[in-house]
Amino acid sequence: MKRRKFIKTSLQAGSAFYLGLNANCRGEDQQAHSTISLKRSTLVEAKSYRIRDTYGKLISSQVEQLLNKAMTRLLETEKPESAWQKLVKKDDVVGIKINCLAGRGMSTHLELVEAIVEGLRSAGVPDRNIIIWDRANRDLEKAGYKIQTNRNKLKCYGNDQVGYSRRLYEFGEVGSFLSNIVIHQCTAIINVPILKDHGIVGMTNALKNFFGAIHNPNKYHDNCGDPYIADVNMLPDIRKKIRLIITDALTAQYEGGPPYMPQWSWQHNGLIVGFDPVALDSYGYHLIEKKRKEKKLPSLKEAGREPTYIATAADKAHQLGTDDLSKLQIIQV
């Protein structure tokens, strides 16, 4: 069986399930930390209209090529495997945090996740050390993913499979139990959000994707998620373990979210890759506003749901990144 088809194949869960997952939770690797620090002000947006067939379906090999181009440009390497080797080590346990709330139409695309898995494999990370995860098994299945808990294989499951921490984690206005995937299993996280409108907090991208790592996200949507979304991203085990952010903007949505509304979605055919979640959210916000203007819709501020949490995430109390696009190097590929 080709490895590329592995995720798409019906998988039978193994009888053994190991919560520890051979993870030492050793925190940030120093080399990866150094690389990220040097490149935090850089975003790469890679776009291609070759990624779809004549019916609009994504072509896996083209999505992988698009990701490879983004990775080599971001990490300034000639080969994709060299880029991945700068980010992860062979003994890392890597959690790929996706967003599956809206089902197949507006969730992190399977073709992109497959490409990320291939990248991790090229860096020597074994399948048993890769976890594809989100809030709940039902969300993953609704988006087309297969639940797999066998300790010796590539894994895919939700927080409901392994539960949440016994300790309450707090910062600012937030107090939450964190997913055991974050606390006890992963040494590194790749954040792979979908770019879309959100009817309460304005938009969903890198920062809000970690509402899928806490037990009580329903408590934190007031005031357009401000400061709650920024506060969640300050929780240490989230902040210190993020190695990379890959925004899935292959199909994006500018109105009607978080559910999938095809009449308000568009084929952006792009990936936005970087290390700064605030910068990625700021750029994603710019893209959504641009599309809303094109479609003669009011701005998110005029609609009463400006995502002010982005600026909060950049303030002195949080310092999660920069929300000033003029200070970023945005590379178009």
C-alpha positions in Angstrom: 0.0 0.0 0.0 1.3 3.4 -0.9 2.0 5.5 2.2 0.1 8.4 0.7 -3.1 6.4 0.8 -2.6 5.4 4.4 -4.8 8.1 6.0 -7.6 7.6 3.5 -7.7 3.8 4.1 -10.1 2.4 6.7 -8.0 1.8 9.7 -8.7 -0.6 12.5 -7.9 0.7 15.9 -5.3 -1.4 17.8 -6.2 -2.9 21.1 -3.3 -1.2 22.8 -3.6 2.5 23.6 -0.8 4.3 25.4 -1.5 7.7 26.8 2.1 8.5 27.4 3.0 7.7 23.7 6.7 7.5 24.5 6.8 11.3 24.8 9.3 12.9 27.1 7.6 16.4 26.8 11.1 17.9 26.8 9.9 21.3 25.5 11.4 23.3 22.7 14.4 22.0 20.8 17.1 24.7 20.9 18.0 24.5 17.2 14.3 24.8 16.2 13.8 27.6 18.6 16.7 29.5 17.1 15.4 29.0 13.6 11.9 30.2 14.5 13.3 33.3 16.3 15.2 34.3 13.2 12.3 33.9 10.9 9.3 35.1 13.0 8.8 38.3 10.9 8.5 36.3 7.7 5.4 34.8 6.1 5.3 32.8 2.9 2.1 32.6 0.8 2.3 29.9 -1.8 -0.5 29.8 -4.4 -1.1 27.7 -7.5 -4.1 27.1 -9.7 -2.6 23.7 -10.7 -3.6 22.1 -7.5 -7.1 21.3 -8.7 -8.4 19.1 -11.5 -11.0 20.1 -14.0 -13.7 19.3 -11.5 -12.2 21.5 -8.8 -10.9 18.5 -6.7 -7.5 19.0 -5.1 -4.6 17.0 -6.6 -2.5 15.5 -3.7 0.8 15.7 -5.5 0.3 19.3 -6.4 -0.7 20.2 -2.9 2.5 18.5 -1.6 4.6 20.4 -4.2 3.0 23.7 -3.1 3.8 23.0 0.5 7.4 22.0 -0.4 7.9 25.3 -2.2 6.6 27.2 0.8 8.8 25.3 3.2 12.0 25.7 1.3 11.4 29.4 0.9 10.5 30.0 4.5 13.5 28.0 5.8 15.8 29.0 3.0 16.8 25.5 1.9 17.0 23.8 -1.4 15.4 20.5 -0.4 12.0 20.2 1.5 13.5 17.5 3.8 16.2 19.9 4.9 13.5 22.4 5.9 11.6 19.8 8.0 14.9 18.7 9.6 15.4 22.2 10.9 12.0 22.1 12.6 11.7 18.6 14.1 13.9 15.8 15.4 13.5 12.1 14.9 12.5 11.6 18.5 9.9 14.3 18.5 6.3 13.4 19.0 4.5 15.8 16.6 0.9 16.7 16.9 -0.8 18.1 13.8 -3.6 20.3 15.1 -6.3 20.6 12.4 -9.7 22.2 12.4 -12.6 19.9 11.4 -15.7 21.6 13.0 -17.3 22.4 9.6 -17.1 19.0 8.0 -15.7 18.2 4.6 -16.4 21.5 3.0 -14.5 23.8 5.2 -12.0 21.7 7.3 -8.3 21.3 7.1 -7.9 19.4 3.8 -6.8 15.8 4.0 -4.4 16.4 1.0 -2.5 19.0 3.0 -2.3 16.8 6.1 -0.9 14.0 3.9 1.8 16.3 2.6 2.7 17.4 6.1 3.0 13.8 7.2 5.3 13.1 4.3 7.4 16.1 5.3 7.7 14.7 8.8 8.7 11.3 7.5 11.4 12.9 5.4 12.9 14.3 8.6 13.0 10.9 10.1 9.9 11.1 12.4 8.3 7.6 12.5 4.6 7.2 12.0 4.1 6.1 15.6 5.3 9.6 16.6 2.7 11.5 14.5 -0.7 12.4 15.9 -3.4 14.1 13.7 -5.8 15.6 16.2 -8.7 17.9 16.9 -11.4 18.5 19.5 -13.5 15.3 19.0 -13.5 12.0 17.1 -16.9 12.9 15.6 -15.5 16.1 14.1 -12.6 14.3 12.5 -14.8 11.6 11.0 -17.2 14.2 9.7 -14.3 15.8 7.9 -13.3 12.5 6.3 -10.5 11.4 8.7 -10.3 7.9 10.1 -9.8 7.3 13.8 -6.6 5.4 14.6 -5.2 4.7 18.0 -2.7 2.0 17.5 0.4 3.0 19.3 2.7 1.7 16.5 1.0 3.5 13.6 0.1 7.0 12.5 -2.5 8.2 14.9 -5.6 10.2 14.4 -8.1 11.0 17.2 -9.7 13.8 19.3 -9.4 15.1 22.8 -12.4 12.9 23.8 -10.2 9.8 23.1 -7.6 10.7 25.8 -9.3 13.4 28.0 -8.0 16.6 29.5 -5.5 17.5 32.2 -6.4 17.3 35.9 -4.7 20.6 36.4 -6.5 23.9 35.6 -4.3 26.1 33.4 -4.8 29.8 33.8 -3.7 33.1 32.1 -5.5 36.4 32.2 -9.3 35.8 31.8 -8.9 32.1 30.9 -9.0 29.0 33.1 -9.2 25.7 31.3 -8.2 22.0 31.4 -5.9 21.3 28.4 -6.0 18.3 26.1 -3.7 15.4 27.2 -2.5 15.4 23.6 -0.9 18.7 24.3 0.2 18.1 27.9 1.4 14.5 27.9 1.9 13.3 24.3 3.4 16.0 22.0 6.8 17.5 22.2 6.0 19.6 19.1 2.9 21.0 17.5 2.2 22.0 13.9 -0.8 24.2 13.8 -2.9 23.8 10.6 -6.0 26.0 10.8 -8.5 26.8 8.1 -9.0 30.4 7.1 -12.6 31.4 7.4 -15.2 33.8 8.7 -16.6 33.3 12.2 -20.0 34.7 13.1 -19.1 35.6 16.7 -15.4 36.4 16.9 -14.9 37.6 13.3 -12.5 35.0 11.9 -10.8 31.7 12.5 -7.2 31.1 11.8 -4.0 30.4 13.8 -4.9 31.8 17.2 -8.4 30.5 17.5 -7.5 27.0 16.4 -6.4 26.3 20.0 -9.9 26.6 21.3 -9.8 23.0 20.1 -7.3 22.2 22.8 -9.3 23.4 25.9 -12.3 21.8 27.5 -14.5 24.9 27.7 -14.2 27.0 24.5 -17.9 27.9 24.8 -17.1 30.2 27.7 -14.8 32.4 25.7 -16.7 33.8 22.7 -18.0 37.0 24.4 -16.6 40.4 23.2 -15.5 38.8 19.9 -13.2 36.4 21.8 -11.1 39.3 23.2 -9.0 38.7 25.3 -9.8 35.0 25.6 -8.3 33.8 22.4 -5.0 35.6 23.1 -5.0 34.3 26.7 -5.5 30.7 25.6 -2.4 31.0 23.3 -0.4 32.1 26.4 -0.8 28.8 28.2 2.7 27.4 28.4 2.3 24.0 26.8 0.6 25.6 23.8 3.0 28.4 23.4 6.3 26.6 23.8 5.5 23.5 21.7 4.4 25.2 18.4 7.0 24.6 15.8 5.2 25.8 12.7 1.9 27.2 11.5 0.4 26.3 8.1 -2.8 28.1 7.3 -5.0 26.1 4.9 -6.4 28.7 2.5 -6.9 26.3 -0.3 -10.6 27.0 0.1 -11.5 29.9 2.4 -14.7 31.6 3.5 -15.5 35.2 4.0 -19.0 35.1 5.5 -21.4 32.8 7.3 -18.8 30.8 9.4 -18.1 28.8 11.3 -20.3 26.3 9.4 -19.5 25.7 5.7 -21.4 28.0 3.5 -20.4 27.3 -0.1 -22.1 30.5 -1.4 -19.6 32.5 0.6 -16.4 30.5 0.1 -13.8 30.9 -2.6 -10.9 28.9 -4.0 -7.9 30.9 -2.8 -5.7 28.0 -3.7 -3.0 29.0 -1.2 -1.1 28.1 1.9 0.3 30.7 4.3 3.3 29.4 6.3 5.1 31.0 9.2 6.0 31.0 12.9 4.1 34.1 14.2 0.4 33.3 14.9 -0.5 37.0 15.2 1.1 37.8 11.9 -0.7 34.9 10.2 -4.0 36.1 11.7 -3.4 39.7 10.7 -2.7 38.6 7.1 -5.6 36.2 7.1 -7.8 39.1 8.4 -6.6 41.2 5.5 -7.5 38.5 2.9 -11.0 38.1 4.3 -11.6 41.8 4.4 -10.4 42.2 0.8 -12.8 39.5 -0.3 -15.7 41.0 1.7 -15.0 44.4 0.0 -14.9 42.7 -3.4 -18.3 41.1 -2.6 -19.7 44.4 -1.4 -20.1 43.2 2.2 -19.5 45.4 5.2 -16.2 45.1 7.0 -16.1 42.9 10.1 -15.8 46.0 12.2 -18.9 47.5 10.6 -20.6 44.1 11.1 -19.9 44.3 14.8 -17.4 41.5 15.0 -14.0 42.9 14.5 -11.4 40.4 15.6 -9.7 42.7 18.2 -8.2 39.7 19.9 -5.4 39.8 17.2 -4.2 43.2 18.5 -4.5 42.0 22.1 -2.3 39.0 21.2 0.4 41.5 20.1 0.2 43.8 23.1 2.7 44.1 26.0 0.9 41.6 28.2 1.0 38.9 25.5 3.7 39.6 23.0 2.7 36.6 20.8 3.7 38.4 17.6 3.2 41.4 15.5 -0.1 42.6 14.0 1.5 45.3 11.9 1.7 44.0 8.3 4.2 46.8 7.4 6.7 45.2 9.7 6.4 41.7 8.1 8.3 40.2 5.2 5.5 38.6 3.1 7.0 36.4 0.4 4.7 35.4 -2.5 5.5 32.1 -4.2 
